[in-house]
Amino acid sequence: MPPLPTGTGHRRPSDRLLTILTCPLCPAGLDRADGALRCPGRHTFDIARHGYVGLLTGHRRAPSADSAEMVRSRAAFLRAGHYDPLARTLAKLATELAPPDATVLDAGAGTGHYLAAVLDALPEALGLGLDSSVPALRAAARAHPRAEAAAWDVWQPWPVRTGCAHLLLNVFAPRNGPEFHRALRPDGALLVVTPTARHLRELHEPLGLLAVDTRKEERLRRTLSPHFQPERTQPLEYAMTLTPEDTTSLVAMTPTAHHLDAAELRRRIAESRTPTRVTASFAVSVYRPRRSGQ
């Protein structure tokens, strides 16, 4: 089983990335020009000093990107290793679903943690993480030597070539079924991770966490069914041992963070005698693109 990834520096966008990306304003390809990417129509997109490509234009800004505080909390929690079993599961599945030199897209990549684990398992693969959060993109661009990152709202049509990806990751992120299908090769695979209703169940009542919809997996399949057929779902459940600091980081990186301020969260953790053992529970699902007529 591959080792979990560690952060690293980032070079300029690779030549291979330029075979994947397209201009978001016209269907043309992109090339380098004076520290930026530019299409033949002279639409120009900056390469940030942190290494990611800024493809979002002013009218396409995503409305609810993760804040810097949410990204810092996620990075701290993931560094502590509590979701390492999930990263290893994704890495193992990647070796079964994609060739060693695959192109891997990560929709809603966040800090690039899971994309990096998959790239460690596929020794010649290129990864591209799409996210709308600038703080997350700064981390994703240096998550792995073969990881690239681009600012994009995954609900919009993607600035990538049709059929460019062997594997598409979607971990706790929005699901754009039509674009997933367009970006994947006909023989590619979509790998989706969702929390189950048992996920963090010990924290729901004392901390007021937003509950996971018990019909989430059913809704997921219904959302994807016009474009994908389910191949298998692998449950993953284990106990985590959390300190109060871990719990604070965990809650701060979830949707509850949008509804509960930091001071109130600390108060609830202090008063609740937060349990040290908390359930992590996920459904890891593999989908295949439907062909015309299926």
Phi, psi and omega per residue, in radians:
M1 nan 2.352 -3.036
P2 -1.192 2.634 3.067
P3 -1.190 2.712 3.099
L4 -1.283 2.627 -2.997
P5 -1.292 2.727 2.994
T6 -2.174 2.721 -3.101
G7 -1.157 2.709 3.129
T8 -2.675 2.943 3.113
G9 -1.240 3.021 -3.071
H10 -2.270 2.419 3.055
R11 -1.618 -3.089 3.063
R12 -1.216 2.806 3.126
P13 -0.922 2.419 -3.016
S14 -1.381 2.822 3.048
D15 -1.046 -0.631 -3.112
R16 -1.150 -0.610 3.095
L17 -1.061 -0.631 -3.106
L18 -1.192 -0.287 3.057
T19 -1.446 -0.154 -3.090
I20 -1.816 -0.782 -3.029
L21 -1.280 2.634 2.971
T22 -2.274 2.792 3.086
C23 -1.125 2.278 3.129
P24 -1.289 -0.153 -3.107
L25 -1.838 -0.255 3.079
C26 -2.682 2.919 -3.038
P27 -1.394 0.128 -3.036
A28 -1.326 2.843 3.038
G29 -1.374 3.061 -3.117
L30 -2.121 2.634 3.054
D31 -2.458 2.889 -3.137
R32 -1.315 2.536 3.088
A33 -2.786 1.857 3.041
D34 0.950 0.909 3.093
G35 1.287 0.302 3.133
A36 -2.451 3.105 2.973
L37 -1.936 2.453 -3.067
R38 -2.485 2.484 3.078
C39 -1.682 2.947 3.129
P40 -1.028 -0.432 3.083
G41 -1.420 0.098 3.078
R42 1.220 0.324 2.901
H43 -1.235 2.260 -2.969
T44 -2.165 2.411 -3.079
F45 -2.327 2.243 -3.046
D46 -1.221 2.564 2.894
I47 -1.729 1.958 -3.097
A48 -1.124 2.683 -3.133
R49 -1.110 -0.333 3.081
H50 -1.420 -0.142 3.016
G51 1.929 -0.219 -3.130
Y52 -1.569 2.797 -3.138
V53 -1.723 2.238 -3.127
G54 -1.581 1.646 -3.103
L55 -1.682 -0.241 3.140
L56 -1.230 2.288 3.007
T57 -1.700 2.940 -2.992
G58 -0.949 -0.681 -3.073
H59 -1.504 0.033 -3.116
R60 -1.964 0.209 -3.116
R61 -1.031 2.330 3.090
A62 -1.244 2.431 -3.016
P63 -1.345 -0.367 -2.993
S64 -2.420 0.940 3.099
A65 -1.242 2.684 3.124
D66 -1.100 2.443 3.112
S67 -1.366 2.941 3.093
A68 -1.050 -0.678 -3.134
E69 -1.158 -0.718 3.096
M70 -1.091 -0.713 -3.139
V71 -1.177 -0.729 3.092
R72 -1.071 -0.721 3.140
S73 -1.137 -0.741 3.129
R74 -1.107 -0.764 -3.135
A75 -1.078 -0.729 3.139
A76 -1.133 -0.752 -3.119
F77 -1.160 -0.750 -3.130
L78 -1.198 -0.636 3.092
R79 -1.071 -0.549 -3.132
A80 -1.243 -0.198 3.012
G81 1.568 0.123 -3.034
H82 -1.193 -0.453 3.107
Y83 -1.847 0.302 3.099
D84 -1.001 -0.697 3.107
P85 -1.034 -0.609 3.094
L86 -1.191 -0.776 3.117
A87 -1.044 -0.718 3.131
R88 -1.174 -0.653 3.098
T89 -1.091 -0.770 3.121
L90 -1.122 -0.717 3.132
A91 -1.089 -0.753 -3.139
K92 -1.128 -0.780 3.126
L93 -1.107 -0.633 -3.141
A94 -1.034 -0.685 -3.139
T95 -1.182 -0.420 3.107
E96 -1.475 -0.450 -2.969
L97 -1.806 -0.321 -3.008
A98 -2.419 2.658 3.095
P99 -1.292 2.847 -3.110
P100 -1.025 -0.489 -3.110
D101 -1.798 0.513 -3.055
A102 -1.110 2.760 2.853
T103 -1.728 2.172 -3.070
V104 -2.046 2.172 3.034
L105 -1.825 2.465 3.097
D106 -2.137 1.922 -3.090
A107 -1.540 1.980 -3.026
G108 1.337 0.950 -2.945
A109 -1.233 -0.333 -3.075
G110 1.047 -2.282 -3.117
T111 -1.390 -0.035 -3.129
G112 1.441 0.210 -3.057
H113 -1.052 -0.855 -3.078
Y114 -1.342 -0.602 3.050
L115 -1.050 -0.724 3.127
A116 -1.111 -0.698 3.110
A117 -1.089 -0.713 3.119
V118 -1.171 -0.718 3.128
L119 -1.154 -0.576 3.027
D120 -1.065 -0.571 -3.109
A121 -1.436 -0.350 -3.124
L122 -2.028 1.684 -2.849
P123 -1.159 -0.278 3.129
E124 -2.116 0.225 -3.042
A125 -1.368 2.688 2.968
L126 -1.926 2.362 3.095
G127 -2.021 2.477 3.040
L128 -2.236 2.057 3.082
G129 -1.728 2.267 3.074
L130 -1.880 2.280 3.101
D131 -2.761 2.771 3.139
S132 -1.822 -0.051 -3.121
S133 -1.604 2.061 3.130
V134 -1.063 -0.801 3.108
P135 -1.045 -0.654 3.101
A136 -1.178 -0.724 -3.132
L137 -1.095 -0.629 3.113
R138 -1.049 -0.668 3.102
A139 -1.309 -0.744 -3.081
A140 -1.099 -0.605 -3.101
A141 -1.172 -0.323 3.117
R142 -2.079 0.318 -3.093
A143 -1.268 -0.446 -3.063
H144 -2.841 2.574 -3.133
P145 -1.042 -0.458 -3.130
R146 -1.867 0.305 3.087
A147 -1.741 2.312 2.991
E148 -1.966 2.815 -3.137
A149 -2.476 2.514 3.125
A150 -2.452 2.415 3.095
A151 -1.313 2.081 3.125
W152 -2.795 2.608 3.032
D153 -1.592 1.962 -3.008
V154 -1.186 -0.190 3.060
W155 -1.335 -0.324 -3.132
Q156 -1.545 2.804 3.015
P157 -0.969 2.347 -2.958
W158 -1.436 2.557 3.095
P159 -1.513 0.976 3.113
V160 -2.368 2.748 -3.117
R161 -1.269 2.563 3.089
T162 -1.077 2.315 3.092
G163 1.203 0.472 -3.061
C164 -1.473 -0.331 -2.960
A165 -1.904 2.437 2.989
H166 -1.471 -0.563 -3.041
L167 -2.479 2.398 3.110
L168 -2.195 2.184 3.121
L169 -1.708 2.455 3.066
N170 -2.505 1.646 -3.011
V171 -1.981 1.894 3.141
F172 0.946 0.700 -3.014
A173 -2.360 2.883 3.113
P174 -1.042 2.659 -3.084
R175 -2.088 1.942 3.104
N176 -1.820 1.491 -3.029
G177 -0.934 -0.834 -3.135
P178 -1.057 -0.707 -3.139
E179 -1.317 -0.588 3.009
F180 -0.952 -0.854 -3.066
H181 -1.148 -0.730 -3.122
R182 -1.146 -0.726 -3.060
A183 -1.277 -0.476 -3.090
L184 -1.429 2.547 2.931
R185 -1.116 2.705 3.111
P186 -1.007 -0.510 3.121
D187 -1.726 0.245 -3.116
G188 -1.413 -3.113 -3.103
A189 -2.422 2.524 3.047
L190 -1.882 2.221 -3.093
L191 -2.025 1.959 -3.023
V192 -2.021 2.354 3.049
V193 -2.064 2.230 3.047
T194 -2.272 2.592 3.035
P195 -1.324 2.580 3.039
T196 -1.585 3.044 3.136
A197 -1.121 -0.332 3.141
R198 -1.505 -0.159 -3.078
H199 -1.111 2.176 3.119
L200 1.025 0.511 -3.023
R201 -1.049 -0.530 -3.137
E202 -1.192 -0.312 -3.089
L203 -1.748 -0.201 -3.023
H204 -1.015 -0.932 -3.061
E205 -1.298 -0.894 -3.076
P206 -1.122 -0.543 -3.073
L207 -1.868 -0.072 3.124
G208 1.218 0.600 3.130
L209 -1.170 2.577 3.035
L210 -1.180 2.229 -3.086
A211 -1.309 2.593 3.046
V212 -1.375 2.315 3.098
D213 -1.042 2.196 -3.121
T214 -1.131 -0.307 3.137
R215 -1.804 0.350 -3.066
K216 -1.043 -0.778 -3.108
E217 -1.137 -0.677 3.098
E218 -1.114 -0.744 3.131
R219 -1.155 -0.637 3.104
L220 -1.049 -0.845 -3.110
R221 -1.125 -0.662 3.129
R222 -1.152 -0.690 3.128
T223 -1.108 -0.714 -3.061
L224 -1.537 -0.276 -2.963
S225 -1.033 -0.544 3.103
P226 -1.114 -0.392 -3.019
H227 -2.092 -0.311 -3.036
F228 -2.382 2.661 2.990
Q229 -2.023 2.360 -3.125
P230 -1.215 2.405 3.096
E231 -1.806 -0.780 3.114
R232 -2.919 2.748 3.027
T233 -2.263 2.245 -3.103
Q234 -1.936 2.025 3.084
P235 -1.309 2.561 3.076
L236 -2.422 2.022 -3.133
E237 -2.468 2.377 3.135
Y238 -2.787 2.933 -3.141
A239 -1.714 2.379 3.049
M240 -1.885 2.507 3.021
T241 -1.786 1.996 -3.010
L242 -2.011 2.402 2.954
T243 -1.477 2.917 3.034
P244 -0.979 -0.624 3.109
E245 -1.166 -0.711 3.081
D246 -1.050 -0.780 -3.109
T247 -1.105 -0.697 3.108
T248 -1.075 -0.797 3.120
S249 -1.110 -0.725 -3.123
L250 -1.058 -0.870 -3.109
V251 -1.163 -0.643 -3.102
A252 -1.178 -0.289 -3.136
M253 -1.763 0.055 -3.129
T254 -1.776 2.981 3.088
P255 -1.022 -0.398 3.104
T256 -1.033 -0.481 -3.127
A257 -1.045 -0.433 3.127
H258 -1.348 -0.241 -3.037
H259 -2.056 -0.047 -3.042
L260 -2.446 2.117 -3.106
D261 -1.352 2.869 -2.994
A262 -1.085 -0.698 -3.124
A263 -1.129 -0.722 3.130
E264 -1.180 -0.650 3.092
L265 -1.091 -0.805 3.139
R266 -1.073 -0.672 3.136
R267 -1.113 -0.783 -3.113
R268 -1.147 -0.681 3.105
I269 -1.119 -0.735 3.141
A270 -1.136 -0.652 -3.068
E271 -1.461 -0.412 -2.981
S272 -1.544 -0.128 -3.014
R273 0.898 1.013 -3.053
T274 -0.792 2.248 3.127
P275 -1.111 2.541 3.132
T276 -1.436 -0.370 3.122
R277 -1.921 2.106 -3.049
V278 -2.260 2.442 -3.102
T279 -1.372 2.248 2.908
A280 -1.806 2.213 -3.050
S281 -2.510 2.098 -3.055
F282 -2.310 2.700 2.897
A283 -1.929 2.131 3.130
V284 -1.902 1.927 -2.971
S285 -2.010 2.444 3.075
V286 -1.885 2.254 3.085
Y287 -2.170 2.618 3.073
R288 -2.052 2.495 3.117
P289 -1.077 2.402 3.009
R290 -1.328 2.507 3.033
R291 -1.578 2.839 3.131
S292 -0.981 2.308 3.110
G293 1.603 -0.175 3.141
Q294 -1.350 nan nan
